[in-house]
Amino acid sequence: MPKHRRWLLPLLCAAGAACGGPFPQSSLRPHSDLAVAADQLFTDIFMWALLVFVVVEGVLLYVVVRYRQRAGAPAPRPTHGHTILEIAWTLAPALILVFIAVPTVRTIFATQADAPAGALRVQVVGHQWWWEYRYPDFGVVTATELHLPAGRPVSLELTSADVIHSFWAPGLGGKRDVIPGRTNHLVFSPDSVDTFPGQCAEFCGASHANMRLRVMVDRDSVFQAWVRAQQAGATRLITGSVAEQGQQAFRRYGCIGCHTMGTMSSATVGPNLTHVGSRTTIAGGLFPNDSVHLARWIGDPPSEKPGTAMPNMHVPAPDLAALIAYLRSMR
Ligand code: CUA
């Protein structure tokens, strides 16, 4: 947040609004052209509201003090038909509404504009309860963590595989509905290297609140390296290693029935796991991607994420350890 508007924060926190400061999921720290436009509009309207509040409360306080009842004073004389006053209090609100409406409509049109030529296309598919990202120009399919280069326009093409969701990464722009059978667009240019947390913003079932996402904005060279790593085939496993035993467990416990894994399986019920070891989170962004959380997650998915389609496969401990070693090595 720019320095000159720091005073806004405590005010808004007091009102229970989305906060900046130590809270990363904030629209008050805009980091794309789209987010800046919405934030500017918010500030403009907030200033008008502040002006109206100060004027109205100021006049009220003045009248309460100036015309309070005094002992022995005559009854006040009522005012009727004051033409100038009536014109003033009709015109002033009308003008304020114009000052709010014009920038609002202008911002709506600006943020609905088509993507500029050369924008990076990403197809975003909402699922109960995780986000799938497809990069048609690179042949890359991933989940939960959306990687973007800084300073380049991106065009998200949003649709859903099941029910209505809403894609929302507050630092990069407003919410956009994700509707089955329809493609909505979200166009913006991230302006700085950072990780922007977000989440589904439309109630979509039992684990709606568990439908998290992260947008990782990197320098272009870092992004290109990530793309190359994702384009590479699945990690080669050392024969006889624990990870290789885990690969057999992946097949034996039916994981291949739902997940794409390199050339071994191509199912699309759950996220593509070919490079799952390179992600920082699992289970739709709900838990950190480490051995402890993987064990807890695979050990009993429905208790970790209510309503999830992933069943408890009752994998015994030695196989579970091998499975985790396998997933962590798939980078
Ligand atoms: Cu998806 Cu709420």
Boltz pocket constraint, residues with backbone or C-beta under 6 A from the ligand:
constraints:
  - pocket:
      binder: B
      contacts: [[A, 126], [A, 127], [A, 129], [A, 164], [A, 165], [A, 166], [A, 200], [A, 201], [A, 202], [A, 203], [A, 204], [A, 205], [A, 207], [A, 208], [A, 209], [A, 211]]
      max_distance: 6.0
